[in-house]
Amino acid sequence: MSVDIQSVPPDHVQCQVCEHDVPLSEAVVAEATDYVVYFCGLDCYERWRSQSDAYLKSPRPSRH
């Protein structure tokens, strides 16, 4: 999913899940070591988190 930076006002961020523009002061933020992800609310944050958890728990093919 790519974000067109020019379409988001400077004091807004885009929700990682639903792609709505959200005022930075009202965004829910999930920070990790290498990135910051913004959400319009707790519903989108929880949906992203459950999808991430499911992805991390899914079996991976072994690399040889």
N, C-alpha and C positions, 0 to 999 in steps of 0.2 A: 504494500500500500504506500503510494508516494503522496507527499503533501506539497501542494503548490504554495510555497512560502509567501508569494506576492498576494495571494487571495485572502490570507489571514491578517487582520489588522495587527499592528505592532503590540498592542496591549491585550491581545487574545491569543489563545492556543487552540489547537484542534484536538478533539477527543479521539483517542486511539481506536475506539470501538465504532462509534456512530458518525464520526467525522464532523460533528457540529462545532462551530466556533464558540468558544467559552472565554469569558473574561479571565485573565490570568489570576486575578484575585479570588475567583470562585472555583477554580479548577481543583480537582482531587489529583494529587501527585504521587506516583510510584517511582521511587528512585532506586537505581541499581548502580553497580560499580561503573558501568560503561555508558549508561544512558538514563534519560528521564522521560517518563511517559505520562501524558496528561489525560484526564477523563472529565466528562461533563458532570458526573455524579457517581454516587456509590453503586448504583445499578450497573453502569457500564464498567466500573472498576471490578466489581464482583464477577461479571461475565468474562472479562479479560483474564482475571485471575483463575477462574475455573477452567477456561480453555488452555491457559498456560500450564496448569497443574496436570490436566489430562494429557497434554503433549509430552510433558516431562515423564509421565508414568507409562507412556506407551512403549512397547518393546521396540528395540532398535536392531536392525540387521548388524551382525558382527562384521568388523572390517578385518581383512586378512592381507 
